[in-house]
């Protein structure tokens, strides 16, 4: 009985942009199988998927196929090891799973086999793919940190902001004309001390506040919104220990943001009636007061 294999090809979203051709991978793998006298039983392709995890739909289908046909399959053939995995621990786990079923991994462009030396070479290639992936991630993070220091927001715009339509020499964010007023209204309602977070959310939801996906905002997301200093023009990325001013227009003033934080921390505003509204006063550290005019 002749040898049989399945072919696996993959490109990430970035590689799609860089035109890392799936067709080239498939053609090279098919030529390898022809040269080695291996029959191709099936082809699995993940398009726009990262190899940092094994949670890829076609890879999972491939594993299921290999398990179901383990008595007749000999190899999984890839263009190179980085197509299979760019995370060394995941590669080792996948390789062990295939070996349990009596199936070996082969690369159409790299030399290794099932000998001790071949296994060592495969692990080195996997480690190199892992290193390259980590270095790319480090370069990306370094670039994002540099942008943050320069005042530019590098992540997905939070609710109430959007990327400028004309990004040439523009700030990194701008208030979304549809959602920013609802966000500002939410802060104003909370600052009065007369609205719970749940009630304020109901009010602004009725006015049109929505998530970026167009759905109703959850209570937890709304609470995070109220604590986020980005709405006062200050960026905070806890994972990187960063906080600094942004290059964009704030949706609420520093005074309004401070007033909301005071209410959320349990300090009720002292109010005095005026003819056309209510003035809210917050005493902070006994050194200064924040006054905020709201609607009647």
Secondary structure, 3 states (H helix, E strand, C coil): CCEEEEEEEEECHHHHHCCCCHHHHHHHHHHHHHHHCEEEEEEEEEECCCCCCCCCHHHHHHHHHHHHCCCCCCEEEECCHHHHCCCHHHHHHHHHHHHHCCCEEEECCCCCCCCHHHHHHHHHHHHHHHHHHHHHHHHHHHHHHHHHHCCCCCCCCCCCEECCCCCCCCCCCEECCCCHHHHHHHHHHHHCCCCCHHHHHHHHHHHCCCCCCCCCCCHHHHHHHHHCHHHHCEEEEHHHCEEEECCCCCCCCHHHHHHHHHHHCCCCCEEEEECCEEEEEEEECCCEEEEEEECC
